Amino acid sequence: MSSCDESAESISAAAGAQHLTVATAESSTSGRISPVLGAATSSSEGSRGSIVASACSVKHGLLQVPEGPVVSEPSARAIASVAELFGADVAVTGAGGPQPEGGRPTGTVWFGIFAGGAAGTELRHVDGDPDGWWRRPPSTRCACGDALDR
């Protein structure tokens, strides 16, 4: 079993044990978290879907991100609320890189986590470019695991 498969199974098992469903809204990941979640044996039971919103206009319109920098805490909080669109219990999103954006340096990532009816955020700084850090299964485990721990 690959490390991606292990990530998918462990996230699916944790969500199932807590009777939770999971949705993602992705930006800098370009939809890379969703297929990891979908690889789980029981993904159809716990994975509700994903939105990949790259353009700022889509983030502001569809995901109700407030005007201003999209790599920010208010943006992450708004994007995390995608859980409500899917009828899910947990949603995870991140924003940042690969180029500096809105005055934020490359590798600035905001995680928005929606759980228990409330959105929370966490700021992390990562090395490398999104192609590198989002391909690593620990990044997906970290993002989704944080949400399931709430």
N, C-alpha and C positions, 0 to 999 in steps of 0.2 A: 504494500500500500504506500503510495507516495505521501509526502508531507502535506500536499494540498488536500488529498483524500482524507488524511488524518484530521486536518483542520476542519474540513466539511463535516465529518462524522462527529467530532467533539463538539462543534458549535450546534449541530442538529440535536445531539443528545442532551446538551445543556438546556436548549430551548424547550425540547420536549418534556424534560423532567420538571420544568417550571410551568408547563402548559402555556408557553409563549409562542407568538408568531413573529417572524423577523422580516423587515423590508429594508432596502438600502436606497439612499439617494447619493449618487456618486458624482464627483466632478474631476478632481485630479487623477483619480483612479481609472477613469475612462471605462467604467463598467467591469473592472477586473475582480471586484469582490463578489458580485452576483454569481458568476459561474462556479466559484469556489463553494458558495452556499448551495447552489443547485446540484453539485456533485454528490451530495449526501444521499444515502439510500432512501431516507424518508423525507426528502426535500419538499415534495408536494404537500406534505402535511404542515410543515412549519415555515417554509419560505414563501412569502406573499408576493414578492416581485421587487423590481428595481426601476429607478429613474436615473438616467445619465444626463446631466445638465451641464454642458460645457460652456455655452454662451451666456454671458451676463444677462442678456435680455430674457433668456429662458429662466434663469435663476430668479430674476426679479418678478417675472410674470407668473410662471407656473408654480414656483416654490415659495413665492411671497417673500423673497429676500429683500430686506429694506435697502433703500438707496444708500450708496457709499461703497466702501471697499468690500468685495465679496470674500476676501480672505480675512475674516474677522469673527469675533465671537457672536455678534448678532446674526450674521449669515449662517453660521453653523447651527445656532439654535433654531432658526427658521427652517433650514433644510431638514433638520432632524424631525421636524413635525410632519414629514412625509408619512410617518407611521399612520397618521389619521386618514390620509388618502387611501391607504391600503387596508385599513381596519386591522393593523398590526399592533403588537404590544411593544416592540422594540425596533428602532431604526438607527442606523449609523451612517454618518457622512464625514467626509474630510475634504478640505480645500487647500490648495497651495501648489506653487511651482508649475512647470520647471523653471520658468523665468521669474524674476522679481515681479510682483503684481501689487498694485495699489500701495506701494511703499513697503511691502513686506518682502523680506529676503527669501530666496529660493529655499525650500525645505521647511517653510512655516506651514504647519498643518493644524487645522482646527477640526476636532472631532465633535460632532453634535450627536448626542445620544438621547433618544426618547424612550423612556421606560416608566411604567407606573403612572402614565398620564402627565408626565412633566418632562421638559427638555432640559438637558444639562450639557455642558461643554467642557472640553479639555484641550489645552494648547500643547503641542509637541513640536520639537524641531528635529528634523531628520537629515542625515547626510545623503548625498547622491541625488539622482533624478527620479521622478515618479516611476519611470520604466523599471528602474532597479528596485526601489523600495516597495512597490506594490506587487511585484512578482514574488516576493518572499512571503511564504505562508505565515510567518509570525506576525506580519503586518495585518493580515486579515484576522488572525486569531486575536491579536491585540485589539483591533477595532471592535470586533463582534463580542469578544470575551468581556471587554469593559462594559458593554451594554448589558450583557447577561448577568454580570455581577451586581448590578444596581438593584 
